[in-house]
């Protein structure tokens, strides 16, 4: 919400729910990820907001750097990547 300059409101829910609304327009979107993964929810939200023109490309890139990269503190073997295509 901060990176949008106050034009978007967002609320996360349990089990892969994310809702985003555009302030003053009465429009919004809801995302539901079937397996509840936050990783997929973030990737979809960033991609859709960029496509809808609700989020500037620079802001989307900043969010992707924050939410779509694997933390160095995770003990996982990386066998792929999450990317917006």
Buried (B, 14 or more C-beta within 10 A) or exposed (E): EEBBEEBBEEEBEEEBBBBBBBBEEEEBBEBEBEEEEEBBBBBBBBBBBBEEEBBBEEBBBBBBEEBBEEEEEEEEEEEEEBEBE
